[in-house]
Amino acid sequence: MTAASSSRLARVLDGAEEVADEDTVMDVEAQTEDAPQGFCVDCKDQRARVRCEECGDEYCRVCFNMLHRKGKRSSHAPISLTPNDEASSDEREEMTSADQPVPSAVSSEPRVDAGNYFIERAKYIPIRLTLAERKKLRLVEAALSVSGYTDKVDTPGVKKAKRVHMQLQDICSFLSSLLIATDYTAGKELMDSREFKEHEEFFQTILEIGRRHKVMNPEKMRGEYGKLIYMLQDSSSQEVQQFLDISCVRPLKTVFSYLEERGAEGVLKDGLITVATREILADGVKSRNQLNRESMEKHRAIEHLAQKYSSKRIEAEEIQLCLYSIGDNHSFLTANRDPVNKMITYLTTLFNPDRIEEGYDLSIADGAGGARLSHSHAKQYQYVLQSLTLWKEIAHDMFRLWCLAEEDLLSPDNRYDLKDTGQGLQRVQAAPRVSKAMRNILHSTQQRVGSWIGSSVVHLGDNNVPNALIFIDKYTQVASILNPIVIVLRNIPELCKNPQIESYIRTTFGGPEKLQKDILLDFFRSAFDGSGADNFYDAGSCIDGRLTSAWHWCSNISEKPFYPIFKLAGFTSFDGEFQK
């Protein structure tokens, strides 16, 4: 920070100078730009590979397939724009990534193809916090918990100049508090000099720790993370930067970047990494001896890799930290992706799309029981299956989506519009990186399930899903919806070991097996009935509406006839924990 900018910042914070006033209220409308020459007219960031003569537009292959999937456009024939109809290497990777074999995270045998998989995954897996970093994390959490940043700056009717002044005051106060709590002498000097530039690395480091912790633990910092991201978002804006003149944002420290910086990325290509990072699960099938044997194999694999790839640039303990971080990602997948897999298993084993079992018809009708959609039994079966499959793919790629979301949120060139969306005052901001990733995930999901029912619209940067932060928050809740249901279904046989409860279940529901199937029937029908729509005229079959419909079912759980069974199984809420 130059002396002139530092002096100007001090005058603004002290009230001696005002931010240049404007007569307009803070209102940044998103501009719609034409696609650059030779690029896809839809996503605007991929080279055009095909041309549709009927539409008169040029598309990348992903966008063409998505937009011409059904309706009148399905008969449109693409004309290749590339020689020999060859896609670029990046495009081939995007189109086929979903079909590539994925090495099992819990396989006991090394896989020869593990290298590429772990290299790509490691680019988005954050490094586990060290003890010293956890001490700094407590400071960040404490400072954010008492901050009222968004309550102050996100208020309607405030002129832009006044809002920028409030942002500067709160951002500088927050940064100063972090430094004072860490080093009182340095903090006192900062308060006197206003020279934030001298401590830029400290601010970047301590705030990156908070962001990294949140990505690894989505259930933590639920209120604090939003304030942190919005504060960093404002600190990167051009209006604040002309006074602050420092960057508070640095890329997340990931396993790949950490190893590559130290020349040890070869560990990710070693076939033994599959054993070293697998999760040891006591699933009730493996014996105690088998679990102990797998645990010892994992421990030996970690020690072997740490010694093999350690050098003057990286110690064995650091390699172990990276391996533990990959293991944390596998634990995340177990907690967030496995419940979706279990629900898919319940659907495919207990229900048949081609045959309706008496009393277990999945069909729904618009207007009946709050439904906004009309589906036959087979159509509803497919609709539920494709929705669950999409949620599974999103959970599998959540760390990558989260990193892309932060890039969208914190980009200084990606401005937002503060407006009332019907869900309160929200920061409406485009999310091009997340949108592109979601289009690819949706396209691969459509290929896997074979057909698609309902809307394929991905709401991002509009009134339904205002920005990438809201998107991430919504999809990290999938496990919160499905886990309690899976746990209740699993605990019903255990409950029946009590004679009184078994008698109640048999008398009221016809037995434990029928009870389990009744719960699933109600969920597969009512949680996927389009009741997530914003109004009566819009059916919630879009990508976002499917999840909102499931939350609507959760909000009505207390009215279900099987709710007492949920309570007996230890259920507290879909946003809490099970009692031990």
N, C-alpha and C positions, 0 to 999 in steps of 0.2 A: 504494500500500500504506500503510495507516494505521500510526501508531506502535505501536499495540497489536498488530496482526497481525504487524508486522515483529519486534517483541520476542518474540512467541510463536513465530514461525518460528525465530528464533535459539536459543531455549531447546530446541526440538525437535531441531534439528540438532546442538546441543551435548550432547544427552542429558539436559538438566535437566528436561525435561517429556516425558511419554510421550503418544502418540496414544491416545485413548480406546479401551480394549480391548473386544473382543467375543469371545464363546466360540465363534463359528462361523468356520469356514475360509472364505476368499474364495470365494464361490459365488453368482453373480448369475444367477438363472434368468430367461429371457425370459418376459415376461407376454403372454398372448394376450388381446387386448381385442376387444370387439365393435365392429363398424363403426359410426361415427356415423350418426345418423338421416339418411336420404337419400343415403348413400354406398354404394359397391360393397361387398358382403360379402366379396369375395376380396382386392382390393388395399387397400381401406379408405381410399384417398386420392383417389379419383375419384368424381364425382357418378354415382349410379345412373341409367342411361338406359333400361334394359329390365328387365322382370320375367319370370321363368320360373315359370309356374303349376305345372308338374310338380315343380320343385325347391322352390318356395315362397320363392325368394330374388330379390334385386334386384342387378343387375350393371351395370358400365360395358360398353360394347360390346366392348372388347378382351378383357376377362376372360370375357364370355359366349361369344365365338367360340372362345377357347382351351379352355374347359372343356367346351364342347358340340361339339367338333370331330369326335369319333368315339364309337363305342359306343352304348349305349342313349340317352345324352343327345343324340346327333346329331339325333334326331327331335323334340326339344323345340322349341316355337315361342316366340320372344320376343314380349312385348307391350310396345310403346313406352310410356315414362313421360313423354315430352316432347311438346309440341304439334307436330303436323304431322311427327312423327318426325324432328325436326331435332336434330342433335348440336351441342354447343357448339363455339365456334371452336377451343379448345384440342384438343378431341377430334377434330375434323375434321383438324386438323394432324397429330395423332399417327397417325390411321388412314390418311392418304394420303401421308405424308412419303416413304415408301419408293417410291411410284410417281411422284414428281415428277422431271422431267428434271434431271440434275446436270450443270452445265457442266464441260467437260473442263479438268483442271488444266494440260494441255499443249497446249491448242488455240491456234493461232496467230492466231485472229480473236477480237476482243472479243465477248462475249456479252451480250445485253441483259438476261438474267435472272441475271447474275452477282451483282448486288447482294445479293439476299436470301440466296443461298447463302453468300457470303463473310461476311456479317454473322453468320449463325448459326454458321459454322465458327470465326470469329474469337473468339467468346465462350469457346471452350475451347482455343484455341491459345496456349500460353505465349510470352512475349516471350523472344527470344534473350538470353543473358547478355552483359553488357558486360564490358570488360576489368577494370574495378574489381570487378565482381561475381564474376568468375572467381577473383580473388585471395581473396575471402571464401569461395568454394566450396572452395578447397583447405584452408582452415582447418576448415570443417565436416566435410569428408571425413576429415581427419586425426584430428579429435576423435572421430568416430564409429568409426573403424577400431580405436581402442584402448579403446573403451567396451565393457563387458560387461554392459550394462543388462539385457537380457532374460534373460541367464543368472542374474542375481542376483534379479530380482523375480518372474520366472515360474517358481517352484519349487512343487512340490506340498506340501500339508499346512501351509502357512504361514498363520497367523491374519491376519485383515484388518488389524488395527492395526499389526502388525509389517511387513506388506507395504507399507502406506501410508508408514511411516517409511523403509523402504528406497527407495521411489520418491522421496520428498522429498530424501533425501540424494544420490541419484544425479542427479536432475534439477538440483538446485542446484549440484552439483559440475560438471556438464556446462556449464551456463549460465555459471558463474563462469570456467571455463577459456576459453570463447570470448571473454569480455570481457577477461580478463587478457592473452591472446595478441594482442588488438587494441589495447588501451590499458592499459598496466601500472598507471598511476596510478589510473584509474577502477576497474580490477579490484581494486586493493588497498583502495580505499575501500569497494567492495561487500563484500569479505570482512570488513571491520570493522563495517559498518553493517547488512548483510543487506537493504538497501533495493533489491530487484529491480525495484520499480515504476518507479524513475527511469530504468531502461534497457530498459523494455518494448519500445519501438519498435526498438531495436537487435536484440534477440532475435528479434522477429517478422521483421525484414528479413533477417537472415542465415540463419534457418532456412527462410524462404520461398524463398530462392535455392537451397538444397539440394533442396527439393521440386520446384521448377520445372525444375531441371536433370535430375532423374530422369524426369519426365514426357516431356521432349523426347528423352531418351536412355535408353530402357528397359534397354539392356544395361549401363549404368553403375550404380555404387553398389548392387550386387546384395545385399550383406549389410548395408551401412550404412543403406540406405533403410528396411528393416524396423525396425531399432533406432530410427531417427528417428521414424517414424510411431507406434510403440508408446510411445515416450517422450512425444510430443505428445498421444497418446491419454490417457495417465495424467495428464499435466499439466492436462488439461481436466476431469478427473473432479471431482465435488463434494468428495470426501474430501481431495484434494490442494489444491484451490482455496481451501479454508477457511484454509490456512496460506500458500500461495504468493501468492494474490491478484493474479496477473497472467495475461494470456493470451499464450501463445507462438505462437498461430496467427492468421494473416491469410489472406484469399483470395489465390489465385495471381494474379500479374500477367499478364493475358492481352492479346492484341492489341486486342480490342474495348474492354476497360476502360481501357487506356492511351490509345487514340485518343479515346474518348468523354470522358474526363476533360479532355482538351485541345481538345475541340471539333473534332476532325479525322476523325470517323467517316465523313464523306462520301467518303473515299478508298476505302472498302470497296464503295461503290455505283458507282464509276467503272468503265466497261466495260474500260478499259485494264488493270485489275488482273489480269485473266486472263493477259495477256502478261507483266506484271511479275513474276508469281509462278510461272510455269510452270517445270518442270524440263527442262533440255536433256539429252537422253539420246543417247549414242552407241550406238545399237542395231544397228549394222552395216548398216542400210538407208540412212540419211541420209549424204549426201556430206559431206566436210570443209567445202566452201563453204556448204552448207545449215546445218550446225551453227554455223559462224561467223556467218552471217546471223541465225539465231535468237538467238544470244547477244548480238549487237549490238542487236537489237530489244528484247530483255529489258532490257538496260542502259539504253537510251534511255527505255523506258517507266518504269523506276524513277526515273530523274532527272526526268522530266516530272512524275510524280505527286508526288515530293518537293517540287519547286518550286511546283507548283500549290496544294498544300494546306498548305504551311508558313505559319506566322504567328508572332505574338509569343508565343503559348502553346506552340507546338511547332516545333522546328527541322526543317530538311530531313533531317538525319542521323537524327533520331528516327523520321521517317516511313519512311526507308529501312530502319531496324532492324525496324520492323513488317512491311514487305514481305518482308524476308529471313526473318522468323519464319514467315510464311505459306508461303514457299518451303521452309522446313525441314519443315513439315507435309506438303507434297507429296512431299518426299524420303522421309519416314517411310512414306507410303502406297506409294511405289514399292518400298521395301524389305520391307514387311510385307503389303501387299494383293496386289501383282503375283504373288508366288509362288503364291498361292491361285488367282488367275485362270489362271495357266499350267497348274496341275494340273487345273482344270476343263476347259481346252481339250484337254489330253491325254485326259481321260476321254471327252469328247463327240466327239472326232474319231477316236479309236482303238478305241472300244468302242460297240456298238450295243445298246440295251436290248431290242430286238425280235428280234435275231438273234444266235445264239451262234456265234462263230467257233471252229473246231476248235482246242482247246488253250488257249482263252482264255475259259473259263466263270467268271464272277464268283461263282457260287453258293457258299454256305457252309452247313455243317451243325453243329448244336450237338454239341459233344464231339469234333469232328474237327479236329485241329491246334490245339487250345486254344480254339476258337470257343465263344462262349456264345449265339450267335444262329443261327437257321436262316432263310436268305433264298434265294430263287430268283435267277437271273441278273438278271432285270429289276428285282426288288425290291432287290437289293444295289446295282445301278447307281443307282437312285433314292436309296437310303440314303446312298451316298457323295456324290452330287451335292448333296443337301440339306445334308449336314454341311459340305461345302466352301463352299457358298453362305452358310451361317450364319457360318462363320469369316471369310469375306470381309466380311460386313456388320459383324461385331464389329470387325475391323481398321479398317474405314472410320470407325467411331465411337469408336475407342479413346481419343482424347483426352477426349471428353465422358464416357465411362465412367470414366476415371481421375479426372476432377474430381468426379464424383458419388461415386466410391469414397472419396475423401478426405473429402467431406462426411459420409458415413456413418460412417467410422472416427473422425473427430474431433468428432462431435457429442456434447456433454456429456450429453445426454438419452438417448443410445443406449449403454447399458451392455453389458458383455460377461461371459461366463462362462468362467473358466479351467478347462479340463478335458482329460482324455486322450481323444482322438478315435480312437485306433488308429493315428494318424500322429504320436504324441508329444503333448506338452502344448501345447494350442492355445488361442487366444482366440476363443471362439465368440461371434459378434456378428451381429445382424440387419443386413441391408443394404437397407433399403426403397427408396432412390433407385436403386441399381443394379438391384435386382429389377424395378422398374417399367420402367426403360429396356430391360432384357433381354426383358421380356415384349413390349414394342413391337417390338423387333428380331426376336424370334422370330415374332411374328404377321405382320410384313411379309415375312419369309423364307418362311413357310408359304404366303402368298398368291402369292409369285413362283414357287415350285416346283410349286404346284398341289395337292400332296398331302403327307402327312407319315407317315413310317414310324418306328416306335419311340416311346420316351417323349419327352414334351415338358417334363419336369420340369427346372427350373433350380435346381440345388443352390446355396444361399447361406445361410450362417448355420446350417449343420448339420455333422455329422461329416465329410461328404465335402468341402465347401468351407466352412471355419469362418467366414471373414469376407471382406470386399471386397478386402483386400490379397492374399489367396491367390487370389481370382478373377482379379484383374488379372495377377498373376504367371503364372498358368496360360496365359492367352490371349495374353500377349506372347511366349510360346514357340512359337506356331504357325509363325512364320517360321523359327525355329530348326529345326523339323522339316522343313518343305517346301523351304527354300532349298537345303540340301545335295543333296536328291534332284534338284531342278531343275538344279542346276549339273552333277551327274554325267551326267544325261541329255543336257544340252547339250554336254558335253565328250567324249562317246563318239565322235562322228565325228572329232573332233580326235585322239583316241587312235589311231584306226584309220589315221592317216597314217603311223604307225610300222609298218613291215612285220611285225616280230615280234609286236607287240601285236595287229595286225589278224589275223594268223594264229591267235593264241591265242583271240581273240573268235569267229572264224569256226568254229574247231574245237570249242570248248567250248560256245558259246551259239548257233551257227548264223548269226552275222552281227550287225552293229551294230543294225539295225532290230529284229530279233527280241529282242536283249538289252534294248533300251529297253522294249519291250512286256512282256517277262517281269518286269522290275523293277516296272513299273506294275501288272501283274496281281497280283503278290505284295503290293504296298502296298495296292491297293484292296480286296483280300480280307482280308489279315491285320491291317491297321491299322484296320479297321472291322468287327471280328468280335465286339465286345462283351467283349473280354478285359480291359477296364478295370474290370470289376465288382469290388466289395469281397469278394465270396465267390462260391462256385460257384452259389448259388441266385439271385443277382441279376444279370441280364444288363445289361451296361453300354451300353444304348441311350439313356440319358438324355443331356442336353446336355453335362454334365460328363464322363460316361463315354466319349463319343466321342473326346474329346481324350486321355483317359487310355489308351484303347486304342492310339492312335497312338504315344504315348510307349512303350508296351509293345513295339510293333514296333521302335522305335528301339533299345531296350535289347537286342534280339536280332539286331541287324544283323550282328554278327561271325559268326553262325551261317548266314548266307545264302550260297548258292553264288556270288552275284555280289559278295560283299564285296571280293574282290581288285580288282574294277573300281573300286569306291569309293575304295580306297587309291591306285590308279593315277591317279585323277582329282584327287588332292590332298586327299581327305576326311580330317579329323582326328577330329571328333566332332560330334554334333548340338548340342553346347553350346559349340563353339569356332569357330575360323575356318579358312578354307582357306589352305593354304600358297601363297605367291606363286611 
